[in-house]
Amino acid sequence: MLERVIQIISYQQGIDADEIKGETHLLRDLDMTSMEIMDLCCSIEEEFEIEILDEDLYKIQTVKDISDYVKDKSDDLFVSEK
C-alpha cells in the first residue's frame, strides 16, 4: 500500500520515488500546495476506490498517514461487504 501511494505522489509531483518515505511530510518536505494535496486525494480515491472525507483531510500530513488511511478505509470496505 505504502509503495503504491509513493508511486502516485512521485508521478504527480515529478519526484524520484526513492526520495519519498513514509515519514515524508506533504507540506514541509514535498512543499505541496493545498490544491496539489486535493489533487493527490482525488487520485488516491480513484486508485483505491475509497472516499476521503473532508473532515479527515487534516489528519493526512505524511505519506504514511495516507497509506494508513487507505488501509483503514479498505479494511472497513472489506468488513462491510461481508
C-alpha positions in Angstrom: 0.0 0.0 0.0 2.7 2.5 1.0 4.7 1.7 -2.2 1.7 2.5 -4.4 1.0 5.7 -2.5 4.7 6.7 -3.0 4.4 5.9 -6.8 1.3 8.1 -7.1 3.0 11.0 -5.3 6.2 10.5 -7.3 4.3 10.7 -10.6 2.1 13.7 -9.6 5.0 15.7 -8.1 7.7 14.7 -10.6 9.9 13.5 -7.7 12.0 10.3 -7.7 10.2 7.7 -5.6 13.4 6.9 -3.8 13.2 10.4 -2.2 9.8 9.7 -0.7 9.5 7.8 2.6 6.6 7.1 4.9 7.6 9.9 7.2 7.8 12.4 4.3 5.6 15.4 5.2 3.5 16.6 2.3 3.7 20.3 3.1 7.1 20.6 4.8 9.2 18.1 2.8 7.4 18.0 -0.5 6.3 21.6 -0.5 2.9 20.7 -1.8 0.2 23.3 -2.0 -3.3 22.7 -0.7 -4.5 22.3 -4.3 -1.9 19.7 -5.0 -2.9 17.8 -1.9 -6.5 17.9 -3.0 -5.5 16.5 -6.4 -3.5 13.8 -4.7 -6.5 12.9 -2.6 -8.6 12.6 -5.7 -6.1 10.3 -7.3 -5.9 8.2 -4.1 -9.7 7.9 -4.0 -9.8 6.8 -7.6 -6.9 4.4 -7.3 -8.1 2.7 -4.2 -11.9 3.2 -4.7 -12.4 4.9 -1.4 -13.7 8.2 -0.3 -11.5 10.6 1.8 -13.9 12.6 4.0 -13.4 16.3 4.2 -13.2 16.1 8.0 -10.3 13.6 7.7 -8.1 15.7 5.4 -6.5 17.5 8.4 -5.3 14.1 9.6 -3.3 13.5 6.4 0.1 15.1 6.8 2.6 12.4 5.9 2.9 9.8 3.2 2.3 7.1 5.9 -0.8 8.9 7.0 -2.2 8.4 3.5 -1.2 4.8 3.4 -2.7 4.1 6.9 -5.9 6.0 5.9 -6.3 3.9 2.7 -5.7 0.7 4.6 -8.3 1.6 7.3 -10.8 2.5 4.6 -10.1 -0.6 2.6 -10.5 -2.7 5.8 -13.8 -1.0 6.5 -15.0 -1.7 3.0 -14.0 -5.3 3.2 -15.8 -5.8 6.5 -18.9 -4.1 5.3 -19.1 -6.3 2.2 -19.3 -9.5 4.3 
